[in-house]
Amino acid sequence: MSGTKTTRRSFLKHATSASVGVVGLPYLVQSSALGKAGATAANSRIVMGTIGTGGMGRANMRSFMDLPGVQMVAVCDVDRKHMEEACNEVNKKYKNKDCKTFKDFRELLAVKDIDAVIVGTPDHWHALISIAAANAGKDIYCEKPLANSVAEGRAICEAVRKNNVVLQCGSHERSGSNARFACELVRNGKIGELKTVRVNLPCDERHHKEVREMAQKEFPEMPVPEHFDYDFWLGHTPKVYYTEKRCHFYWRFNLNYGGGEMTDRGAHVIDLAQLGIGADDTGPVEFTAKGTRYEKGLFNVFWDYTFENVYAGGLKMVGTSSGPRGVRFEGSEGWVFIHVHGAKLEAEPGSLIVAPDTSWGDMEVCLGRTTNHRQNFLDAVRTRREPFATAEIGHRTATICHLNNIAMMLGRPFKWDPNTEKSSDEEVNKLLCPPMRPPWHL
């Protein structure tokens, strides 16, 4: 074979070492874009690394390893136990001992043979890692919500655009065939004129009840486990004492690290609302939200909430913390409800939901299909086409979640300009980006 054929991996191998951040420095060094060597061959192997190997990070890692044409070669985590467990899974999968381990994500990103990375860390790390990955020329599968603040999400979008990399936000519900079909019904006028969108985000599962029961409990300071780099885990957030329930899994109920159910499943349900409305590149212009939260203890996210978001033109998205979890599109001639998770559909009239062997032949808006969300990412990496949940899409959905939380914090409604991503309320604007603990910064 001729040695002149250029693949994406061979391009990366010969890229200059200056194109990645300097390893070892405790801040992110801006880098030049690696660029792309054209579309990657459809059958080429995609070499991947995983950053964040806890629950969802490792679940994504396993799912990607089960897809054809993927080779997982490296794992990274500030918790050595999680990292070693993930490494063992990779080696067992491939029946070798080749998986590389890293505590510092910047060292993994400096490995030139890696084409793409999974970002499966707690939410407060999504932005800094995704930006660094984009600057290193890596394609990115980043868990939802895209970032833990509005400004961080916009910074990810800019880094992805500047470096011409693919990013798929882990809003996998939008890749379900049923969900896409339901959104096609709405966008093609099959329920008439869209009048109201209703979002249900219940907080009644076992882990919600557990957190609420211990919400005002005083958690004492504990010694940091020797296998856990707690200061690195905190990252840019305030330096506070270690206690077990602050970290793994429970971090999502502290606003420094996550946004509660509003950003957890809200990043799925509101994402489907955005798809059905056709607002993936914009968002509401008015926000009103009310909720309750515990003022003491570790867990300061909102519960028992209601919200009303108004889009330009007057369409209202109305939300509540009751169930069943999902989104209902109400039109002048009917309605359709998408259950999350699983995307079971209900509709009125029932004839809206056609049998699998029939179809609506007059659909002008067709949203496409994929076998699954992660495969859609791999297809985008190979073809350089946009995936179903781009950085911009993930950012717009997460922004709605964050602004509802901000409305609850301030206790008042406010107006929002989705073009400038600013409010006329300066108190809102001050909350769009949390201060970052040096030396970390956007």
KOLMI-729722 format. One line per 4 residues: number of its first residue (from 1); for each residue x, y, z of C-alpha. Coordinates in Angstrom, 1 decimal. Each point is the difference from the previous one (the first is absolute). Layout:
BEGIN
NUM	X/Y/Z  ...
END
This chain:
BEGIN
1	0.0/0.0/0.0  1.1/3.6/-0.6  1.2/1.9/3.0  -1.7/3.2/-1.1
5	-3.5/-0.6/1.3  -0.7/2.3/3.0  -2.3/-1.2/2.7  -1.2/2.0/3.0
9	2.2/-2.0/2.3  3.1/0.4/-2.1  -0.6/3.7/-0.2  -0.2/0.2/3.8
13	3.2/-2.0/0.3  1.9/2.6/-2.0  -1.7/3.0/1.5  2.4/2.3/1.9
17	0.3/-0.6/3.8  -0.8/3.7/0.5  -3.6/-0.7/-0.9  -0.9/-1.4/3.4
21	0.0/1.6/3.4  3.3/-0.1/2.0  -0.3/-3.0/2.3  0.8/0.8/3.7
25	-1.2/3.5/0.1  -3.1/0.5/2.3  -1.8/2.1/-2.6  -1.1/-0.4/-3.6
29	2.3/1.3/-2.7  -1.8/1.1/-3.2  1.2/-2.0/-3.0  -0.2/0.2/-3.8
33	-2.6/-2.1/-1.8  1.3/-3.3/-1.3  -2.5/0.2/-2.9  -1.3/-3.0/-1.8
37	1.5/-2.2/-2.7  -3.4/-0.4/-1.7  -2.7/-2.6/0.6  1.2/-3.1/1.8
41	-0.6/-3.2/-1.8  -3.3/-1.6/1.0  1.6/-3.2/1.2  3.0/1.6/1.8
45	0.7/-0.8/3.6  -0.7/2.8/2.5  2.5/0.1/2.9  -1.7/1.3/3.2
49	0.8/1.0/3.6  -2.3/0.4/2.9  0.3/2.9/2.4  -2.1/-0.6/3.1
53	-0.6/-3.7/0.8  -2.8/0.2/2.6  -3.6/-1.1/-0.7  -0.9/1.7/-3.3
57	3.6/0.3/-1.2  0.6/-3.8/0.2  -3.5/-0.7/-1.4  0.9/2.0/-3.1
61	3.4/-1.7/-0.2  -1.6/-3.4/0.0  -2.6/1.0/-2.6  2.7/1.4/-2.4
65	2.2/-3.1/0.4  -3.0/-2.1/-1.1  -0.3/1.9/-3.2  2.0/-1.1/-3.1
69	3.0/2.0/-1.1  0.9/1.3/3.5  3.1/-0.5/2.0  0.1/1.3/3.6
73	3.6/0.5/0.9  0.1/2.3/3.1  -1.9/1.0/3.1  0.3/2.9/2.3
77	-1.4/0.8/3.5  1.1/1.8/3.1  -1.3/-3.0/2.0  2.6/-2.7/-0.5
81	-2.4/-2.8/0.9  -2.5/1.1/-2.7  2.9/0.4/-2.4  1.4/-3.5/0.7
85	-3.4/-1.6/-0.2  -0.6/1.6/-3.4  3.5/-1.0/-1.2  -0.7/-3.6/1.0
89	-3.3/0.0/-1.9  1.8/1.3/-3.2  2.7/-2.6/0.3  -2.5/-2.8/0.6
93	-2.0/1.1/-3.0  3.0/-0.1/-2.4  1.8/-2.9/1.9  3.2/2.0/0.4
97	1.8/2.4/2.5  0.4/3.0/-2.3  -2.4/2.5/1.5  1.7/3.2/1.2
101	-1.0/1.7/3.2  0.1/3.7/0.9  -1.0/2.1/3.0  0.4/3.3/-2.0
105	-2.3/0.4/-3.0  2.6/2.2/-1.7  2.5/-2.9/-0.2  -2.6/-2.2/-1.7
109	-0.8/2.8/-2.5  3.7/0.3/-0.8  -0.1/-3.6/-1.5  -0.1/0.7/-3.7
113	-1.3/-3.4/-1.0  -3.3/0.6/1.8  -2.7/1.2/-2.4  -2.9/0.6/2.4
117	-0.8/0.2/3.7  -2.9/-0.6/2.2  -0.6/2.7/2.7  -1.9/-1.7/2.7
121	1.1/2.0/3.0  -2.3/1.9/2.4  -1.6/3.0/-1.7  2.4/2.6/1.4
125	2.9/-1.5/-2.0  -1.8/-0.3/-3.3  1.0/3.4/-1.4  3.7/0.1/0.9
129	0.6/-3.5/-1.2  -2.0/0.4/-3.2  1.7/3.2/-0.9  3.4/-1.5/0.5
133	-1.0/-3.1/-2.1  -1.2/2.3/-2.8  3.2/1.9/0.1  1.9/-3.3/-0.2
137	-1.9/-0.9/-3.1  -2.0/-2.8/1.6  -3.6/-0.7/-0.9  -2.2/-0.1/3.2
141	-2.9/-1.9/1.4  -1.0/2.1/3.0  -2.6/-1.0/2.5  -3.0/2.2/0.5
145	-0.5/2.7/1.2  2.6/1.4/-2.3  1.4/2.3/2.7  -0.8/1.2/3.5
149	-0.6/3.6/-1.0  -1.1/2.1/-2.9  3.4/1.6/-0.6  1.8/-3.4/0.1
153	-2.3/-1.4/-2.5  0.6/2.8/-2.4  3.7/-0.4/0.4  -0.3/-3.7/-1.0
157	-1.9/1.0/-3.1  2.7/2.5/-1.0  2.8/-2.5/0.6  -1.8/-2.6/-2.1
161	-0.6/2.4/-2.8  3.5/1.5/0.0  1.7/-3.5/-0.1  -2.5/-1.6/-2.4
165	-0.6/-3.0/2.2  -3.1/-2.1/0.5  -1.8/0.2/3.3  -3.0/-2.2/0.9
169	-1.8/1.0/3.2  -1.2/-3.1/1.8  -3.7/0.9/-0.3  -0.7/-3.5/-1.3
173	-3.8/0.3/0.3  -0.1/2.1/-3.2  1.5/-2.9/-2.0  -3.0/-2.3/0.7
177	-2.1/-0.7/-3.0  -3.3/0.5/1.9  1.2/3.4/1.3  1.1/1.2/-3.4
181	-3.3/-1.2/-1.5  -2.0/1.9/2.6  1.9/3.1/-0.6  -0.6/-0.4/-3.7
185	-3.7/-0.1/0.6  0.2/3.3/1.9  2.3/1.7/-2.5  -2.2/-1.1/-3.0
189	-3.2/1.3/1.6  -1.6/-3.4/0.6  -1.4/1.3/3.4  -0.9/3.3/-1.5
193	1.5/3.2/1.2  2.3/-0.6/3.0  -1.5/1.8/3.0  1.8/-1.2/3.1
197	2.8/-2.3/0.9  -0.2/-1.7/3.4  3.1/-1.4/1.7  -0.1/-2.5/2.9
201	3.1/-0.4/2.1  -1.0/-2.0/3.0  2.2/-0.3/3.1  -1.5/-3.2/1.5
205	2.6/-2.7/-0.6  1.9/-1.8/2.7  3.1/2.2/-0.2  -2.1/3.2/0.1
209	-1.7/-1.2/3.2  3.4/-1.0/1.5  1.5/3.4/-0.7  -3.0/1.9/1.4
213	0.0/-2.1/3.1  3.6/0.9/0.8  -0.1/3.5/-1.6  0.4/2.0/3.3
217	2.2/-2.5/1.7  3.5/1.2/1.0  2.7/-2.0/-1.7  3.3/0.1/1.9
221	3.3/0.5/-1.6  1.6/-3.3/-0.9  3.6/-1.0/-0.9  0.5/0.0/-3.8
225	0.5/-3.6/-1.2  3.6/-0.6/-1.2  -1.2/-1.1/-3.4  -2.0/3.2/-0.7
229	1.5/3.4/-1.1  -2.7/2.0/1.6  1.4/3.4/-0.8  0.2/-0.9/-3.7
233	-3.6/-1.2/0.2  -1.1/3.4/1.4  1.9/1.7/-2.9  -1.2/3.5/-0.5
237	-2.7/-0.2/2.7  0.5/1.4/3.5  2.4/-1.8/2.3  -2.1/-1.7/2.7
241	0.5/-2.9/2.4  -0.3/-3.6/-1.2  -3.0/-2.1/0.9  -1.0/-3.1/-1.8
245	-3.5/1.1/-1.1  1.3/3.1/-1.6  1.6/-2.0/-2.8  -0.8/-3.1/-2.0
249	-3.6/0.0/-1.2  -1.4/2.4/2.6  1.9/3.0/-1.6  -3.0/0.5/-2.3
253	-2.0/1.4/3.0  2.5/2.8/0.7  -0.1/3.1/-2.3  3.8/0.2/0.0
257	0.2/-3.2/-1.9  -3.4/-0.7/-1.6  -3.6/1.5/-0.2  -2.2/-2.6/1.6
261	-2.8/-1.7/-2.0  -0.4/3.2/-2.0  3.3/-0.7/-1.8  0.1/-3.7/0.5
265	-3.1/-1.3/-1.7  -0.9/3.5/-1.1  2.8/-0.2/-2.5  -1.9/-2.9/-1.6
269	-3.7/1.1/0.3  0.6/3.7/-0.9  2.3/-1.2/-2.8  -2.9/-1.8/-1.6
273	-2.2/3.1/0.5  2.6/2.0/-1.9  0.1/-2.6/-2.8  -3.8/0.0/-0.3
277	-0.3/3.7/0.0  2.8/0.4/-2.5  2.0/2.2/2.3  3.3/-1.8/0.0
281	1.9/3.2/-0.8  -1.9/2.3/2.3  -2.1/0.0/3.2  -2.6/1.8/2.0
285	-0.1/3.8/0.6  -1.7/0.0/3.4  0.6/-2.1/3.0  -2.1/-0.5/3.1
289	0.7/-2.8/2.6  -0.7/-0.8/3.6  1.3/-2.7/2.2  1.1/-1.0/3.5
293	3.4/-0.9/1.2  1.8/-0.8/3.3  2.2/2.9/1.2  2.2/-2.2/2.2
297	2.1/-3.0/-0.8  1.6/-1.3/-3.1  -3.0/-0.1/-2.3  -1.2/3.4/-1.2
301	-1.8/-0.8/-3.3  -3.6/0.7/-0.6  -3.0/-2.3/0.6  -3.8/0.4/-0.4
305	0.5/2.3/-2.9  -2.2/1.5/-2.7  1.2/2.1/-2.9  -1.3/1.8/-3.0
309	2.2/0.9/-2.9  -1.3/2.2/-2.8  1.4/-0.1/-3.5  -0.1/2.8/-2.5
313	-3.5/0.0/-1.5  -1.6/-1.0/3.2  0.4/-3.8/0.2  0.2/-1.2/3.6
317	1.9/-2.9/1.4  -1.4/-0.8/3.4  1.8/-2.3/2.4  -0.6/-1.7/3.3
321	1.8/-2.4/2.4  -2.9/-2.5/-0.3  -0.2/-3.0/-2.4  -0.1/-2.0/-2.1
325	3.4/1.1/-1.3  -0.2/1.3/-3.5  -1.2/2.7/-2.3  -3.5/0.6/-1.4
329	-0.5/2.1/-3.2  -3.5/1.5/0.0  -1.4/1.3/-3.3  -3.3/1.4/-1.3
333	-0.9/-3.5/-1.4  1.5/-2.5/2.4  3.0/-0.8/2.2  2.9/-2.4/0.2
337	1.9/-1.0/3.2  3.6/-1.5/0.0  0.9/-2.0/3.1  3.5/0.4/1.2
341	1.7/-2.5/0.3  -0.9/-2.5/-2.8  -2.0/2.4/-2.2  -3.3/-1.8/0.2
345	-2.5/2.2/-1.8  -3.6/1.0/0.9  -2.1/2.2/-2.3  -3.5/1.4/-0.6
349	-1.3/-0.9/-2.4  1.7/-3.4/0.2  0.2/-0.2/-3.8  2.9/2.4/0.2
353	2.2/-2.9/1.0  0.2/-2.0/-3.2  0.9/-3.7/-0.2  3.6/-0.9/-0.6
357	-0.7/-1.1/-3.6  -1.7/3.2/-1.0  1.1/3.6/-0.1  -1.1/3.6/-0.4
361	0.8/0.6/-3.6  -0.3/3.8/0.1  2.7/0.8/2.6  1.9/3.0/-1.1
365	2.2/0.1/3.2  1.8/-3.3/0.3  2.4/-0.3/2.9  1.9/-3.1/-1.0
369	0.7/-3.2/1.9  2.9/-1.8/1.6  0.5/-3.4/1.5  1.1/1.7/3.3
373	1.4/3.2/1.3  3.6/-1.2/0.4  0.0/-1.5/-3.5  -1.2/3.4/-1.3
377	3.1/1.6/1.5  2.3/-2.6/-1.6  -1.7/0.6/-3.4  0.6/3.7/0.4
381	3.6/-0.5/0.9  0.5/-2.1/-3.2  -2.0/2.3/-2.3  0.6/3.4/1.6
385	-3.7/0.6/-0.1  -1.8/1.5/3.0  -1.3/-2.5/2.6  -3.5/0.1/1.4
389	1.0/1.9/3.1  2.6/2.6/-0.9  1.8/2.2/2.5  -2.5/2.8/-0.9
393	-3.0/-2.2/0.5  1.3/-1.2/3.4  0.9/3.5/1.0  -3.5/1.4/-0.8
397	-1.7/-2.7/2.0  2.3/0.3/2.9  -0.4/3.8/0.0  -3.8/-0.4/0.5
401	0.7/-2.3/3.0  2.5/2.5/1.5  -2.3/3.0/-0.5  -2.9/-1.8/1.7
405	2.4/-0.6/3.0  1.0/3.7/-0.1  -3.6/1.1/0.0  -0.6/-2.1/3.1
409	3.1/1.4/1.7  -1.0/3.6/-0.7  -3.7/-0.6/0.7  -1.2/2.1/-2.9
413	-0.6/-0.3/-3.7  2.3/1.6/-2.6  0.4/0.5/-3.7  2.7/-1.7/-2.0
417	1.5/0.7/-3.4  1.0/-3.4/-1.6  2.0/1.8/-2.7  2.3/1.9/2.4
421	-0.5/-2.4/2.8  -0.5/2.8/2.4  -2.8/1.3/2.2  -1.2/3.5/0.7
425	0.3/-1.1/3.7  3.6/0.5/1.0  -0.4/-2.4/3.0  -0.7/-2.7/-2.6
429	3.1/0.8/-2.0  2.2/-0.2/3.1  -1.1/-3.6/0.4  0.7/-1.2/-3.5
433	3.6/-1.0/0.9  1.1/-1.0/3.5  3.3/1.4/1.1  2.8/-2.6/-0.5
437	2.5/-0.8/2.6  3.5/0.8/-1.2  1.9/-1.3/-1.8  -2.9/-1.4/-2.0
441	-1.8/2.2/-2.5  -1.9/0.0/-3.3
END
